Amino acid sequence: MEHVELAAADLLLRPWRDEDAPTVRDALRDPAIAQWNPQGRGPIDDEVALLWVRRRADWSAGDHASMAVTESAGGTLLGSVSLHHIHDGDASIGYWTVPAARGRQVAVRAVVRLTDWAFADLGLHRVELCHAVANPPSCRVAERAGYLAEGTLRESYRYGDGRRYDEHLHARLATDR
């Protein structure tokens, strides 16, 4: 899969770069990101952040497309949006935003833009979005991005505090309007 850059009004979704690692390190230390987007048990240091960026920048397996979400003017890193588990016309989507970007619809706009690209350019049919029931802001992102609620997955994922949480399952289909 070839890297792309996607514009979404005042946002730019672009491939990850090594120079993003210090900002990613700080972001992954944010309590909300650490809780709802766990990265494992070890501390998030410079090396871990660089490996994180490099894994997400490598699209060669064709099973994911991960992008930095930045301001189009100035390039400030605002968050992350990723398609993962891409297989047979289906994928899952995930995202996070730095504290300064929250409340500005950054996650909603990034999710909508990446989803539209997935349907139009990758030919996907279905994209799923799961979030912990205990994370209402993620539910609002899903709803505002046009992902319909499909149900609750009981104790389906272990989050950053080590506990299993129920998750809401949302999805969009290429045929949804």
Buried (B, 14 or more C-beta within 10 A) or exposed (E): BEEEEBEBEBBBBBBBEEEBBBBBBBBBBBEBBBBBBBBEEEEBEEEBBBEBBEEBBEBEEEEBBBBBBBBBEEEEBBBBBBBBEBEEEEBBBBBBBBEEBBEEBBBBBBBBBBBBBBBEEBEBBBBBBBBBBBBEBBBBBBBBBBBEEEEEBEEBBEBBEEEEBEBBBBBBEBEEE
